């Protein structure tokens, strides 16, 4: 199977770039990712920067405004969030928003959605932040509504938290069956069960051992709901940063605060390909790289060499 590659942009802080030039840099990176062969470009659906990336006060663009603008600057790459918190929007409005993105992009939208977790921005924006069980309940209802609005002409649904009454979604999505659904998160009891029911794509964090364990859990949930597990593309946020030389390894590590260096693994292209092969052998079909350290068109182009290397191996096999 042809490996799938995503480029995720959680960071909108660029040295020497003013707020007025920020989106131009985002466009530059997105266009470079499309040229490099990436299949998907995603942005965070957050309103504050998250702690593992930077300070809370750092710039954060609103996701769907950004994606709509990127749709007009690209031609091939799919576009979505990684991922939208279910608590941030009425799900019918979210379905309408993503459908509009699908129309604007001529069939390239992805609905990324998860249970939400960042309590700080909920407090700041006045969003309700219920316990995780109730957020998972909302996620199930939201997925039901979004799928119905993608696939049915005038669907109705009434749940505990959300309802629609013959909801109209016109124009219809360009993609047959609607935009692909990416369910974020790897909770084994609820989130992966919902992924088995609704997801076209999943994405997880963690080491190879941690992430591989989730594959079996998802397979069991698929079996329980009568879903062919091979119809779900499983992707992973790979904990590596490909570099061109040994000296670049040291430079990357020096650029990272000391308390975060354990999370960074700069590797040469051959080393990166070997790591990705292990994930493929385990059952993963795709990889997501983040712009936290891959922040220039040149660095993105280097990833293009890795993508070409991995895909040439699939062709030769």
C-alpha positions in Angstrom: 0.0 0.0 0.0 1.2 3.5 -0.9 2.3 5.2 2.4 0.2 8.2 3.4 2.0 11.4 4.7 0.6 14.3 6.6 2.2 17.6 7.5 0.8 19.1 10.7 1.2 22.7 11.7 0.7 23.2 15.5 3.1 26.2 15.6 2.5 29.7 14.2 5.5 31.3 15.9 8.2 32.1 13.3 11.3 34.2 14.1 11.3 37.6 12.5 7.7 37.2 11.1 5.2 39.8 12.2 1.5 39.0 12.6 0.9 40.6 9.2 3.3 38.1 7.6 2.2 35.1 9.5 -0.3 33.7 7.1 2.2 34.2 4.2 4.6 31.9 6.0 1.9 29.3 6.6 1.1 29.4 2.9 4.7 29.0 2.0 5.0 25.9 4.2 1.7 24.4 2.9 2.7 24.9 -0.8 6.1 23.3 0.0 4.3 20.4 1.6 2.1 19.9 -1.4 5.2 20.0 -3.7 7.0 17.5 -1.5 4.3 14.9 -1.9 2.3 15.2 1.3 -1.2 13.9 1.1 -2.7 16.0 3.9 -2.0 19.3 5.6 -3.6 19.9 9.0 -3.7 22.8 11.5 -4.6 22.7 15.2 -8.1 23.6 16.3 -7.1 25.4 19.4 -7.4 29.0 20.5 -4.4 29.1 22.8 -1.0 27.5 22.1 -0.6 24.2 24.0 2.1 23.6 26.5 4.0 20.8 24.6 4.6 23.2 21.7 5.1 26.6 23.3 3.8 29.3 25.6 0.1 29.8 25.8 0.3 33.4 24.6 1.9 32.5 21.3 0.0 33.1 18.1 -2.8 30.6 17.2 -4.9 31.1 14.0 -8.5 30.0 13.9 -8.5 26.7 12.1 -11.3 26.9 9.5 -10.6 30.4 8.4 -7.1 29.3 7.8 -8.0 26.1 6.0 -10.4 27.9 3.7 -7.7 30.4 2.7 -5.2 27.5 2.2 -7.7 25.8 -0.1 -7.5 28.7 -2.5 -3.7 28.5 -2.5 -3.3 24.8 -3.1 -4.5 22.3 -5.7 -4.0 18.7 -4.6 -3.3 18.3 -0.9 -6.2 17.4 1.5 -6.9 19.9 4.3 -8.3 19.5 7.8 -7.8 19.9 11.5 -5.8 17.7 13.9 -8.4 17.8 15.5 -11.5 19.9 16.2 -12.7 19.7 19.8 -16.3 18.5 20.0 -17.0 21.2 22.6 -16.1 24.1 20.4 -18.9 24.1 17.9 -22.4 22.8 17.4 -21.9 19.7 15.3 -24.4 20.7 12.6 -22.5 23.9 12.1 -19.2 21.9 12.1 -20.6 19.7 9.4 -21.7 22.7 7.4 -18.3 24.3 7.8 -16.4 21.2 6.7 -18.8 20.8 3.7 -18.1 24.3 2.7 -14.3 23.6 2.9 -14.9 20.6 0.7 -16.7 22.8 -1.9 -14.1 25.5 -1.8 -11.2 23.0 -2.1 -13.1 20.9 -4.8 -13.2 17.8 -2.7 -10.2 17.9 -0.4 -11.7 18.5 3.1 -11.1 16.2 6.0 -13.2 16.3 9.2 -10.8 15.9 12.1 -12.6 15.6 15.5 -11.9 14.5 19.0 -13.2 14.8 22.5 -11.3 18.0 23.4 -8.9 18.3 26.4 -7.5 21.8 26.9 -9.4 23.1 29.9 -7.6 26.5 29.9 -9.0 27.7 26.6 -12.5 26.4 27.6 -12.3 28.6 30.6 -11.0 31.6 28.7 -13.6 31.4 26.0 -16.5 30.4 28.2 -17.0 26.9 26.7 -18.4 24.2 28.9 -15.8 21.6 29.8 -17.7 18.6 31.1 -15.9 15.4 32.4 -14.4 13.2 29.8 -17.2 10.7 29.8 -19.7 13.3 28.8 -17.3 14.7 26.2 -17.1 11.3 24.7 -20.9 11.1 24.7 -21.0 14.4 22.8 -18.4 13.1 20.4 -20.6 10.1 19.5 -23.6 12.3 18.9 -21.5 14.8 16.9 -20.1 12.1 14.7 -23.6 10.7 14.1 -24.9 14.2 13.0 -21.9 15.0 10.8 -22.0 11.7 9.0 -25.8 12.1 8.5 -25.4 15.6 7.1 -22.6 14.4 4.7 -24.7 11.5 3.4 -28.4 12.3 3.7 -30.5 15.0 2.2 -32.5 16.1 5.2 -31.5 14.1 8.2 -33.0 14.3 11.7 -31.5 13.2 15.0 -32.2 13.8 18.6 -29.7 12.8 21.3 -29.1 13.9 24.8 -26.9 16.8 23.9 -27.6 17.7 20.2 -30.4 17.5 17.8 -31.1 18.3 14.1 -34.5 18.5 12.4 -34.4 17.8 8.7 -31.2 19.6 8.5 -30.4 21.1 5.1 -26.7 21.0 4.0 -26.6 22.6 0.5 -24.4 22.6 -1.5 -23.6 19.0 -0.9 -20.1 17.7 -0.2 -18.0 17.2 -3.4 -16.5 13.9 -2.2 -18.9 11.0 -2.6 -20.0 10.0 0.9 -18.7 13.3 2.3 -15.3 14.4 3.6 -13.2 11.7 5.2 -13.5 11.5 9.0 -10.3 11.5 11.1 -11.0 10.6 14.8 -8.3 11.9 17.0 -7.3 10.2 20.2 -6.5 6.7 21.3 -8.6 6.0 24.4 -9.2 2.2 24.2 -12.8 2.0 25.6 -14.6 4.9 23.9 -12.5 6.7 21.3 -11.3 3.7 19.4 -14.8 2.2 19.5 -16.1 5.4 17.9 -13.2 5.2 15.4 -14.4 1.7 14.5 -17.9 3.1 13.9 -17.1 6.3 12.1 -13.4 6.9 11.2 -11.8 6.7 7.8 -8.5 7.8 9.4 -7.0 7.5 12.9 -4.0 9.2 14.3 -2.0 8.3 17.5 1.0 9.4 19.4 3.5 7.2 21.2 6.4 4.8 20.7 6.1 2.0 18.2 5.2 -0.4 21.0 2.5 1.9 22.5 1.0 2.7 19.1 1.1 -0.8 17.8 -0.9 -2.0 20.8 -3.8 0.3 19.7 -3.9 -1.5 16.4 -5.2 -4.7 18.0 -7.7 -2.8 20.1 -9.1 -1.0 17.1 -9.3 -4.3 15.2 -11.4 -5.8 18.1 -13.7 -2.9 18.0 -14.1 -3.2 14.3 -15.0 -6.9 14.7 -17.6 -6.0 17.3 -19.4 -3.5 14.9 -18.9 -5.6 11.8 -16.4 -3.2 10.2 -13.5 -4.3 8.0 -10.5 -2.9 9.8 -8.6 -2.5 6.5 -11.0 0.3 5.6 -9.5 2.6 8.2 -6.2 4.3 7.5 -4.1 4.2 10.7 -1.5 7.0 11.0 0.9 7.9 13.7 2.7 11.1 14.7 6.3 9.9 14.2 8.7 11.1 16.9 11.6 11.9 14.4 13.0 14.9 12.7 14.8 14.0 9.4 18.0 16.0 8.8 20.6 16.1 6.0 23.8 15.7 8.0 25.2 14.7 11.4 26.0 18.3 12.2 22.3 19.1 11.7 21.4 16.6 14.4 23.4 18.7 16.9 21.9 21.9 15.6 18.3 20.6 16.0 19.0 19.5 19.6 20.6 22.8 20.5 17.5 24.6 19.3 15.2 22.7 21.6 14.8 23.6 25.3 16.7 21.1 27.4 13.6 19.8 29.1 12.1 18.8 25.7 15.1 17.2 24.1 14.1 13.7 25.1 11.0 14.1 22.8 13.2 15.0 19.8 15.0 12.4 17.7 16.9 14.0 14.7 17.8 11.3 12.2 19.4 11.0 8.7 17.1 10.0 5.8 18.2 6.4 5.8 17.7 6.1 9.5 14.2 7.8 9.2 13.2 5.3 6.4 14.2 2.4 8.6 12.1 3.7 11.5 9.1 4.2 9.2 9.4 0.7 7.8 9.0 -0.7 11.4 5.7 1.1 11.7 4.6 -0.2 8.3 5.5 -3.7 9.2 3.4 -3.3 12.4 0.3 -2.3 10.4 0.4 1.5 10.0 -0.4 3.0 6.7 0.6 6.6 7.2 2.7 9.1 9.1 2.3 12.7 10.3 5.2 15.1 10.7 4.9 18.3 12.7 6.2 21.8 11.8 7.4 22.4 15.4 11.0 21.6 14.1 10.3 21.2 10.4 9.6 24.9 9.8 11.2 26.0 6.5 10.5 25.1 2.9 13.9 23.6 2.7 13.2 21.3 5.7 9.9 20.3 4.1 11.6 19.6 0.8 14.0 17.2 2.7 10.9 15.4 3.9 9.9 15.1 0.2 13.0 13.1 -0.4 12.0 10.7 2.4 8.5 10.4 1.0 9.9 9.6 -2.5 12.2 7.0 -0.9 9.4 5.3 0.9 7.1 5.3 -2.0 9.7 4.0 -4.4 10.2 1.0 -2.1 6.5 0.2 -2.3 6.5 0.4 -6.1 9.6 -1.9 -6.3 8.0 -4.4 -3.9 
